[in-house]
Protein backbone atom coordinates (compact mmCIF):
# COMPACT_ATOMS: atom_id res chain seq x y z
CA UNK A 1 0.00 0.00 0.00
CA UNK A 2 2.96 2.31 0.52
CA UNK A 3 3.46 2.35 -3.25
CA UNK A 4 0.03 3.89 -3.72
CA UNK A 5 -0.03 6.04 -0.56
CA UNK A 6 3.59 6.73 0.40
CA UNK A 7 2.49 9.38 2.88
CA UNK A 8 1.00 6.64 5.06
CA UNK A 9 4.41 5.17 5.68
CA UNK A 10 6.02 8.60 6.02
CA UNK A 11 3.48 9.64 8.66
CA UNK A 12 2.99 6.27 10.35
CA UNK A 13 4.03 7.60 13.77
CA UNK A 14 1.66 10.58 13.55
CA UNK A 15 -1.21 8.38 12.38
CA UNK A 16 -0.63 6.01 15.28
CA UNK A 17 -0.56 8.90 17.79
CA UNK A 18 -3.78 10.39 16.42
CA UNK A 19 -5.56 7.03 16.49
CA UNK A 20 -4.38 6.34 20.04
CA UNK A 21 -5.56 9.78 21.16
CA UNK A 22 -8.97 9.23 19.54
CA UNK A 23 -9.30 5.84 21.22
CA UNK A 24 -8.42 7.28 24.63
CA UNK A 25 -10.83 10.18 24.17
CA UNK A 26 -13.62 7.77 23.20
CA UNK A 27 -12.91 5.58 26.25
CA UNK A 28 -13.10 8.61 28.56
CA UNK A 29 -16.34 9.78 26.95
CA UNK A 30 -17.82 6.30 27.18
CA UNK A 31 -16.87 6.01 30.85
CA UNK A 32 -18.38 9.42 31.64
CA UNK A 33 -21.59 8.31 29.93
CA UNK A 34 -21.69 5.03 31.85
CA UNK A 35 -21.04 6.91 35.10
CA UNK A 36 -23.83 9.37 34.34
CA UNK A 37 -26.21 6.55 33.42
CA UNK A 38 -25.37 4.64 36.62
CA UNK A 39 -25.90 7.74 38.76
CA UNK A 40 -29.28 8.46 37.15
CA UNK A 41 -30.40 4.83 37.42
CA UNK A 42 -29.60 4.98 41.14
CA UNK A 43 -31.81 8.05 41.52
CA UNK A 44 -34.63 6.42 39.56
CA UNK A 45 -34.42 3.22 41.62
CA UNK A 46 -34.50 5.24 44.84
CA UNK A 47 -37.64 6.97 43.57
CA UNK A 48 -39.26 3.61 42.79
CA UNK A 49 -39.26 4.15 39.05
CA UNK A 50 -38.39 1.69 36.31
CA UNK A 51 -38.45 3.86 33.18
CA UNK A 52 -35.46 5.83 31.95
CA UNK A 53 -36.60 9.26 30.80
CA UNK A 54 -36.23 9.88 27.09
CA UNK A 55 -34.32 13.05 27.96
CA UNK A 56 -31.55 11.01 29.60
CA UNK A 57 -31.35 8.61 26.65
CA UNK A 58 -31.20 11.62 24.33
CA UNK A 59 -28.46 13.28 26.39
CA UNK A 60 -26.38 10.10 26.25
CA UNK A 61 -27.00 9.91 22.51
CA UNK A 62 -26.29 13.53 21.69
CA UNK A 63 -23.57 14.46 24.18
CA UNK A 64 -21.86 11.12 24.74
CA UNK A 65 -22.40 9.42 21.40
CA UNK A 66 -24.28 6.47 22.89
CA UNK A 67 -26.47 4.71 20.35
CA UNK A 68 -30.02 4.27 21.64
CA UNK A 69 -29.51 0.49 21.53
CA UNK A 70 -26.61 0.72 23.99
CA UNK A 71 -28.64 2.77 26.45
CA UNK A 72 -31.52 0.35 26.03
CA UNK A 73 -29.26 -2.64 26.82
CA UNK A 74 -27.87 -0.92 29.89
CA UNK A 75 -31.39 -0.07 31.04
CA UNK A 76 -32.55 -3.67 30.56
CA UNK A 77 -29.61 -4.91 32.65
CA UNK A 78 -31.09 -2.89 35.53
CA UNK A 79 -34.69 -3.94 34.87
CA UNK A 80 -35.64 -0.64 33.23
CA UNK A 81 -37.24 0.38 29.98
CA UNK A 82 -36.76 3.69 28.16
CA UNK A 83 -39.41 6.23 27.29
CA UNK A 84 -38.73 5.90 23.56
CA UNK A 85 -41.52 8.28 22.57
CA UNK A 86 -39.87 11.07 24.59
CA UNK A 87 -36.49 10.15 23.09
CA UNK A 88 -37.93 10.28 19.57
CA UNK A 89 -39.58 13.62 20.30
CA UNK A 90 -36.19 15.06 21.27
CA UNK A 91 -34.75 13.87 17.95
CA UNK A 92 -37.16 16.05 16.01
C-alpha positions, 0 to 999 in steps of 0.5 A: 500500500505504501506504493500507492499512498507513500504518505502513510508510511512517512506519517505512520508515527503521527497516524498512530498517535492520532488514532491512540488519542482518539481511542483514549478520548472515546474511552473517557467519553464512554466512561463518563456516559456510563457513570452518568447513566449509573448515577441516574439509574440509582436516583430512579431506583431510589424513587421507585421508578423503572423507566429511563426518561427519554431526555436522559437517553437523548443526552447520552445519545447527543452528548456522549455518542451512545447509540439508543440500543446501547442505552436500552441494553444498559437499562434492561440490565437494571430492569428498566425500559426507556421512554422511547416516545420522549427520546424520539420527540427530542430527535425532532 
